[in-house]
Amino acid sequence: MDYSDKVVAVTGGARGIGRAMADAFHAAGAKIAIADLDGAEEAAKAYDGFGMRVDVTHEMQIAEFVKQTEAAFGTIDIYVSNAGILRTDEPSWDAAGATDQAWRDSFEVNVMGAVHGARQVWPGMKEKGSGVFILVASAAGLLGQIGASSYTATKHAAVSFAESLSIAHGDEGLQVVCVCPQAVRTDMLGGSEDGGIAGADGIVEPEDVAAETLKAIEEKRFLALPHPQVAEYEALRATQRDRWLGGMRKFRRMMVGSRGRPV
Ligand SMILES: NC(=O)c1ccc[n+]([C@@H]2O[C@H](COP(=O)([O-])OP(=O)(O)OC[C@H]3O[C@@H](n4cnc5c(N)ncnc54)[C@H](O)[C@@H]3O)[C@@H](O)[C@H]2O)c1
């Protein structure tokens, strides 16, 4: 794809994976708009772009961000719904151990953030007859993250929503890319050196995630998998569910045995 005239908007773009996405699209020649809870304006300066403080759980704030981005640069061609949060099952580590608030917050950011984004950008893309919606979900949305039930459930919902977008609008010109990494070296790892359970296959850099995402756009693939093993794990989970669950329980036992906690 020629990105030189493209307008790319990234949520959660002030740092981490979102920032690397903005870097990659900017390097490819795109105009960049960044939405984040904090640091958006500052981050956008690096691209001569547009930045705005946005909480993706509030649809009207996304609407304003889209309106102002489009006033500055034109219709958004590529929307990266990347903002996300991780809440663990602490302190009990029971599957239902996280508070209701943690579950609600996870759903609001990880799922509704993407729904709000799609509602706001799809009409412009539809009118134009093309657009790319990138949803940064997680390998947790295809497999599961031990010790983080609310993250796992909401990332599964996010993957499912990305599929719905592709099914509903693929014929009308929308390309959907669903990004599902395991551990990525960002603040979300909470300073863990090995990435805990998510780092079992190694930690990749945010730049690797961005590069794989651009590759998926070119190859017209729905899934962007910075850790390619995830495809095999998903196949195993789908075809041998009891064996999969047994393996995950074993993994959890090992983590609890060595660290006293499942992550
Ligand atoms: N780091 C990983 O190991 C990993 C693995 C798989 C998937 N992911 C996903 O990648 C995405 C980016 O995470 P990251 O690793 O870069 O983490 P990060 O914490 O470094 O960045 C997340 C960004 O989202 C922003 N954000 C959070 N809530 C927001 C809200 N309500 N409105 C607007 N912005 C908000 C934060 O301010 C931050 O800038 C998330 O969706 C995350 O679930 C991360």
The ligand as a Gaussian input file, in Angstrom:
#p B3LYP/6-31G(d) Opt

LIG

0 1
 N        2.480000      -5.479000      25.978000
 C        2.022000      -6.670000      25.730000
 O        2.649000      -7.676000      26.139000
 C        0.774000      -6.865000      24.930000
 C        0.515000      -8.137000      24.407000
 C       -0.639000      -8.346000      23.662000
 C       -1.509000      -7.294000      23.429000
 N       -1.241000      -6.053000      23.953000
 C       -2.201000      -4.989000      23.691000
 O       -1.564000      -3.933000      23.014000
 C       -2.269000      -2.707000      23.249000
 C       -1.272000      -1.636000      23.614000
 O       -0.690000      -1.965000      24.867000
 P        0.833000      -1.677000      25.239000
 O        1.487000      -2.971000      25.481000
 O        1.425000      -0.733000      24.273000
 O        0.617000      -1.027000      26.673000
 P        0.902000       0.410000      27.241000
 O        0.326000       0.361000      28.603000
 O        2.336000       0.759000      27.051000
 O        0.058000       1.379000      26.288000
 C       -1.333000       1.444000      26.341000
 C       -1.734000       2.855000      25.961000
 O       -3.168000       2.917000      25.962000
 C       -3.554000       4.103000      26.646000
 N       -4.897000       3.941000      27.203000
 C       -5.290000       3.101000      28.190000
 N       -6.589000       3.284000      28.459000
 C       -7.027000       4.254000      27.621000
 C       -8.264000       4.886000      27.423000
 N       -9.341000       4.585000      28.176000
 N       -8.368000       5.841000      26.465000
 C       -7.277000       6.191000      25.721000
 N       -6.070000       5.632000      25.869000
 C       -5.950000       4.680000      26.818000
 C       -2.487000       4.314000      27.715000
 O       -2.455000       5.644000      28.194000
 C       -1.219000       3.893000      26.975000
 O       -0.624000       4.965000      26.292000
 C       -3.292000      -3.029000      24.334000
 O       -4.561000      -3.188000      23.755000
 C       -2.789000      -4.339000      24.921000
 O       -3.823000      -5.088000      25.501000
 C       -0.111000      -5.825000      24.684000

